[in-house]
Every structure is written in C-alpha cells, then in structure tokens.
Amino acid sequence: MIVGKAALLVIDIQHDFIDDNAPVHCVGGQAMIPRVKILIETCRKAGIPVIYTKEVHRPSGIDMGRELDGNEPDHCLIGTRGVEILEEITPLPKDIVVTKARYDAFLGTDLQFILNGLKVMPDDTLIICGDATNVCVHYTSAGAHQRDYRLKVVEDCCAGSSWEAHEAALAQINYLQHGARIKLNEILTEIAEYQA
C-alpha cells in the first residue's frame, strides 16, 4: 500500500546505461523500457509527480571522485549522447530532472528540497525504478531509507550490471524495508487505489 503522498523517481535511464554498446550496459535495460513507460504514464495520470535523475560528469573527470577507482569506464559525460535520457521516456515540461555526480540522488543535489516542495515528506512513499539496480538505485534507496521515506522499488522496472548484482541489490533493499521490493503489476494496483 502507498502510504501518504507519493513521488516516482526514475533513476538514470540514460543512453550510457541502456544502449547495446553502452559503456556501463545494464542487463535487461532495453526490455524494461516499455514497463517503465507504463509506470511513468500511470503515475502522471494518478497525480504522482515524476522526478528523473541524470548522472552527469564533466569530460575532465574532475567531479567523479572515487568512482574513477571502480570498474566503470568514462560515462555520462556532458556533451555526449550517452548522458541523455532515453527518448521513449522523455520528461514532460511538468516533470522534474535532477542532475547528480554521485550514486545517491540525494547526495549533493536539491532532491530533498524538491520533495519538500511537492509535500512528499519523510514517512511518505517513493516509488523507484531505473539503472543500475546495484549502484544508483541501491544507493538512492538507502539514502531515501535513511531519510525515513517508505520505498517501493519496482524490480521489473530496474536493470543492473548483471542479473546477479540486480538480484542481490533488490534483496538488500528489501532487507532495509520489508516489502520495498515490488513488481510492476503490484504497484499499478496500488497506484489505482492511491488518493493524491
């Protein structure tokens, strides 16, 4: 059940995670796009605000920090196609886009101020989908959990760097909050019962 007000976070569904030749390709990413589109459209119709995040880095890499120590090659560089949100789910003018340089969408961004402005407060519900399940979805979910939001992570609207990593991240998120892990058909039912 969605408790309180709700917002949808669409995490980093960008070309550099989804395209066949993406530098940080997420397994199952292309297949999830039609489901994500249904989720976004259903939320809009229900009056649930849609907030997109975009991972964005300067070409110099100066803002990547310790991310440079990991396994990921350069990605989401300003001025490249890879940084752009997929055209199939392009934000509408009323949607909000938050740019971020770190995995957790709350870290160093105005996301919490935006949620406050939308009257989506701690103890309310964040519906979360996107890429990568084991990185930005996981870290953003943990960040939301630590700020006392309720989580609904739509597992078949997420894609990870591998199926194993995807599954492990979802298990960890569900460990933080029982019932946080949910399927698209389940959240659509909950949205149908939601009163904005």
Number of C-alpha atoms within 10 A of each C-alpha: 13 18 15 17 20 30 22 21 26 25 26 30 30 23 23 26 29 27 16 14 10 16 17 22 22 26 21 17 22 16 14 18 21 13 17 22 15 15 23 22 14 16 21 16 11 15 15 23 22 22 21 23 21 21 25 22 21 14 15 10 13 9 14 16 10 8 15 13 9 7 8 11 11 16 21 25 18 15 12 12 13 20 21 20 23 19 10 10 18 13 17 9 7 10 12 15 18 19 17 20 19 23 19 21 28 20 15 11 15 14 20 17 13 14 17 12 10 14 14 21 21 19 16 17 22 28 23 25 29 29 27 29 30 24 18 21 30 24 21 21 32 20 17 20 18 12 14 14 20 24 28 26 29 23 20 20 26 29 30 28 19 16 15 10 17 23 16 16 20 24 15 15 25 18 12 15 16 11 14 23 20 19 14 18 13 11 20 15 11 14 21 12 12 18 14 11
